[in-house]
Amino acid sequence: MCSVSDTGIGISPEDQERMFTKYFRADDPAVMSVAGTGLGLVITKSLVEIHGGEIWLESELDRGTTFTFTLPLARFFGNDPSHQGVRLRRTSGIQKLPEVCHSQVPQRDQYRQGHQF
């Protein structure tokens, strides 16, 4: 399982339902001020699902958002958990990476202040 979190503006419940649809962009001015096509999450979801994984989000307005995805690794690593030094744990018959991948992205105020990342 891998998660990416921010402490930004959050996503409304209505927008959360549409986040993984083609060309969707929230009407929030902070979102509209950044260029985009509304295809990034659709493509990401397709890639995750093609590999047998799942992707979802959890968000709260004015508190931030966490996107999480899983990818089953059994078909890539076989039954040898020592392959390339990756330790796997078994969950519901599918081997997955330990829950160690977590990233914090810059806060929205840092974007507004013009910081480059």
Secondary structure, DSSP 8 states (H G I E B T S, - for coil): -EEEEE-SS---HHHHTTTTSTT-----HHHHTS---S-HHHHHHHHHHHTT-EEEEEEETTTEEEEEEE---HHHHTT-TTGGG---EEETTEEE--S-EEEE---HHHHHTT---
